[in-house]
Amino acid sequence: MYLIPKNIKVKREIFRGYGIKEVLLLGLSLLLGFILAKFFGKGLIKIFFFCFFPILTFLITLPMPSGNGNILGILIKMVKFRTSQKKYKRYS
């Protein structure tokens, strides 16, 4: 495994910290919010359905200030870590 210096960009960024994957996720959540708003609710409920998923996706994919990725990446790593833990029987 080779070490990559910090000043080298590994992924293509459309905006600072936002790559193609994050923009696609945001577009899909916008589409999902539009579909849910079209089929369900009236007035404020429609606005809630339309705005909830894109805002949630934006907050989850927002880059961390420390440069350690985003909340979505941390959650995915946490789930992988918890599911890959070995189960040991406890003998008493």
Stockholm file with secondary structure:
# STOCKHOLM 1.0

chainA/1-92         MYLIPKNIKVKREIFRGYGIKEVLLLGLSLLLGFILAKFFGKGLIKIFFFCFFPILTFLITLPMPSGNGNILGILIKMVKFRTSQKKYKRYS
#=GR chainA/1-92 SS CCCCCTTSCCSCEEETTEEHHHHHHHHHHHHHHHHHHHHSCSTHHHHHHHHHHHHHHHHHHSBCTTSSCBHHHHHHHHHHHHHTCCCCCCCC
#=GC SS_cons        CCCCCTTSCCSCEEETTEEHHHHHHHHHHHHHHHHHHHHSCSTHHHHHHHHHHHHHHHHHHSBCTTSSCBHHHHHHHHHHHHHTCCCCCCCC
//
